[in-house]
Amino acid sequence: ISAFGGIWGIEAKEAVFNAWDPEKPKDYDNFNPFERNLDGAMSDENGCFPGESRGYKVPNRPDASWAIMQEEAKKMDEIKKDPKYGLSGKPGCYSLKWQEKLGAPP
């Protein structure tokens, strides 16, 4: 996320989502940043989930305000129209065992 000033905001997440290939196995670079785990948590910039995945890092989050949140909600409405948005059961989607064959996160 260095291209986004190290901030794990909507722009960085949208770039990761656009690059995500659900037909390839989920890894630290190939994941849906809008997907939630079974506890409803969102991932960090490596696709790791708090309290569940090895190597979870608390992300640097962007500033927030009512106006920013309203703009992000509009962006999310557009992102949700993408057929990839609600996918499940694909190799690139969340599962409890997604890290089994991976080393430590970067």
Order of alpha helices (4+ residues) and beta strands (2+ residues): alpha-alpha
